[in-house]
Amino acid sequence: MVIPSLKFLGVVFPPDSDDDFWVVLSAEIGEEGSKGVDVFYFNLTTPKRLMYVLQNQKAVFKRGLIIVDKYDYETAKRLIEDIILECRGETWHEVRSNIMKYCMTEYGG
């Protein structure tokens, strides 16, 4: 069984506000006990920013969208760790495919 592990979580552009933001989180995820990683992207936003976005467009459909009430890096990190633990598989390819159901990859898939 291949178990994925979050090796690093970066914030592409840190938010200016705790309750009104949309940021991209860059997650380096690899096999537990291995140094190699693939990069996956999650979008973290608040209801306030989502409402602002909806004023300018009719709908938002985005894989990897996480909606929180306020910015908290540690909460976001724990949430992503919980998600990827559910993505175990027999091979890294299977694990990667499972993770991609929740987010985007460095290759756009």
Long-range contacts (C-beta under 8 A, 24 or more apart in sequence): 1-88, 1-89, 1-90, 2-31, 2-88, 2-89, 2-90, 2-91, 2-92, 2-94, 2-95, 3-31, 3-32, 3-85, 3-88, 4-29, 4-30, 4-31, 4-32, 4-84, 4-85, 4-87, 4-88, 4-95, 4-99, 5-29, 5-30, 5-31, 5-32, 5-33, 5-84, 6-77, 6-80, 6-81, 6-84, 7-37, 8-37, 9-73, 9-76, 9-77, 9-80, 11-73, 15-71, 17-71, 18-70, 18-71, 19-46, 19-48, 19-69, 19-70, 19-71, 20-46, 20-48, 20-49, 20-52, 21-45, 21-46, 21-49, 21-71, 22-46, 22-49, 22-50, 22-53, 23-71, 25-76, 25-80, 27-80, 27-84, 27-103, 29-84, 29-99, 31-92, 31-95, 38-96, 38-105, 38-106, 39-105, 39-106, 40-64, 40-99, 40-100, 40-103, 40-104, 40-105, 40-106, 41-103, 41-104, 41-105, 41-106, 42-66, 42-76, 42-80, 42-102, 42-103, 44-68, 44-71, 44-76, 46-70, 46-71, 63-101, 63-102, 63-103, 63-104, 64-102, 64-103, 64-104
